[in-house]
Each structure stands twice: as structure tokens, then as C-alpha cells.
Amino acid sequence: MSFPAALRQFTRDKSKIDIDALTVEEVILKADNLLPGLKAFILDENMSLRRFVNIFVNDDDIRSGVGLLTKLRDGDHVQIIPAVAGG
């Protein structure tokens, strides 16, 4: 799982952590155990992905599939990317 600089406030400046999980949701929950506060940034109170957060497994946006229930295999790369606004 990798994090851009915009999320390093939640990751203790780590750019990457390794987590064994079966789904994207499980990755987020396990990552939050290691890095408290990360889940609240990514998921809302209903455990839904916040609209300003994008998650990719390898190069695929999880929103184009089954979302947080996206299954993971050994070697998959999960990226969490907050949307950037500006003009």
C-alpha cells in the first residue's frame, strides 16, 4: 500500500507499508491499526469511501468494480490518492 505526500500526516511520513489482506476494506482497517486516523480520512461514518479519495488496485479504480470489497491477490499494489482541487 502506498501513500502520496498529501497523506503523510496520517502515515508518520511513510510512503509505503506492507499489509496482508483479502480485500481493500481489510487493508484500510489493518492500516488504521498501524496508523490511527487514516480510516477516518478515507471512509465516512457509514464505512463508505469518501468522494474525495480515490483508491486504485494496480491501475484499476475500485469504484469501477465492487469498491471496498475488491479482492486482492499476492503482489497487488493498493494506492490511496486524495483528489486535488484547484484552478
PyMOL commands that set and color helices and strands:
alter all, ss='L'
color gray80, all
select helices_A, chain A and resi 5-7+24-34+38-42+62-64+67-69
alter helices_A, ss='H'
color red, helices_A
select strands_A, chain A and resi 53-57+60-61+78-82
alter strands_A, ss='S'
color yellow, strands_A
deselect
rebuild
show_as cartoon
